[in-house]
Amino acid sequence: MSRKGNCLDNSPMENFFALVKQEMYYGEALCSFEELKKRIEENISIIIITSV
């Protein structure tokens, strides 16, 4: 990975974190680290299942 903003290298990770912020963070009540970790893992599994 190179510096931020290099679309050829960083686009998958930038897209993933944008989705995480959009779907799981904005407008939600604060949660514990363990709950956040669980929700991120669930989101990753959904993304993997739907992309296959």
Phi and psi in degrees as GROMACS dihedral restraints (atoms count N, CA, C in turn):
[ dihedral_restraints ]
;  ai    aj    ak    al  type     phi  dphi    fc
    3     4     5     6     1  -107.5    20    10
    4     5     6     7     1  -165.8    20    10
    6     7     8     9     1   -63.9    20    10
    7     8     9    10     1   162.5    20    10
    9    10    11    12     1   -62.0    20    10
   10    11    12    13     1   139.2    20    10
   12    13    14    15     1    96.3    20    10
   13    14    15    16     1    -8.4    20    10
   15    16    17    18     1   -82.6    20    10
   16    17    18    19     1    99.7    20    10
   18    19    20    21     1   -65.1    20    10
   19    20    21    22     1   -24.1    20    10
   21    22    23    24     1   -71.2    20    10
   22    23    24    25     1   -32.3    20    10
   24    25    26    27     1  -101.5    20    10
   25    26    27    28     1   -37.6    20    10
   27    28    29    30     1   -99.4    20    10
   28    29    30    31     1    -5.3    20    10
   30    31    32    33     1   -59.8    20    10
   31    32    33    34     1   -40.2    20    10
   33    34    35    36     1   -63.3    20    10
   34    35    36    37     1   -42.2    20    10
   36    37    38    39     1   -73.0    20    10
   37    38    39    40     1   -39.4    20    10
   39    40    41    42     1   -63.2    20    10
   40    41    42    43     1   -39.8    20    10
   42    43    44    45     1   -64.6    20    10
   43    44    45    46     1   -44.2    20    10
   45    46    47    48     1   -60.3    20    10
   46    47    48    49     1   -50.1    20    10
   48    49    50    51     1   -68.1    20    10
   49    50    51    52     1   -30.5    20    10
   51    52    53    54     1   -65.1    20    10
   52    53    54    55     1   -41.2    20    10
   54    55    56    57     1   -65.6    20    10
   55    56    57    58     1   -40.1    20    10
   57    58    59    60     1   -60.8    20    10
   58    59    60    61     1   -47.6    20    10
   60    61    62    63     1   -63.8    20    10
   61    62    63    64     1   -40.7    20    10
   63    64    65    66     1   -68.8    20    10
   64    65    66    67     1   -45.5    20    10
   66    67    68    69     1   -90.3    20    10
   67    68    69    70     1   -26.2    20    10
   69    70    71    72     1  -117.9    20    10
   70    71    72    73     1   -13.5    20    10
   72    73    74    75     1  -112.2    20    10
   73    74    75    76     1   -52.7    20    10
   75    76    77    78     1   -67.3    20    10
   76    77    78    79     1   129.2    20    10
   78    79    80    81     1    80.5    20    10
   79    80    81    82     1     3.0    20    10
   81    82    83    84     1  -101.9    20    10
   82    83    84    85     1   151.4    20    10
   84    85    86    87     1   -71.2    20    10
   85    86    87    88     1   152.5    20    10
   87    88    89    90     1   -64.9    20    10
   88    89    90    91     1   146.7    20    10
   90    91    92    93     1  -134.3    20    10
   91    92    93    94     1   171.5    20    10
   93    94    95    96     1   -73.8    20    10
   94    95    96    97     1   166.1    20    10
   96    97    98    99     1   -61.9    20    10
   97    98    99   100     1   -41.6    20    10
   99   100   101   102     1   -63.6    20    10
  100   101   102   103     1   -41.7    20    10
  102   103   104   105     1   -66.3    20    10
  103   104   105   106     1   -41.8    20    10
  105   106   107   108     1   -62.3    20    10
  106   107   108   109     1   -43.6    20    10
  108   109   110   111     1   -60.6    20    10
  109   110   111   112     1   -44.0    20    10
  111   112   113   114     1   -61.9    20    10
  112   113   114   115     1   -44.3    20    10
  114   115   116   117     1   -65.7    20    10
  115   116   117   118     1   -37.8    20    10
  117   118   119   120     1   -66.6    20    10
  118   119   120   121     1   -42.5    20    10
  120   121   122   123     1   -62.9    20    10
  121   122   123   124     1   -39.4    20    10
  123   124   125   126     1   -63.8    20    10
  124   125   126   127     1   -41.8    20    10
  126   127   128   129     1   -63.9    20    10
  127   128   129   130     1   -41.5    20    10
  129   130   131   132     1   -63.0    20    10
  130   131   132   133     1   -43.7    20    10
  132   133   134   135     1   -63.9    20    10
  133   134   135   136     1   -37.0    20    10
  135   136   137   138     1   -64.9    20    10
  136   137   138   139     1   -43.1    20    10
  138   139   140   141     1   -62.4    20    10
  139   140   141   142     1   -42.8    20    10
  141   142   143   144     1   -65.4    20    10
  142   143   144   145     1   -44.4    20    10
  144   145   146   147     1   -64.6    20    10
  145   146   147   148     1   -42.9    20    10
  147   148   149   150     1   -75.6    20    10
  148   149   150   151     1   -19.3    20    10
  150   151   152   153     1   -87.9    20    10
  151   152   153   154     1    -9.6    20    10
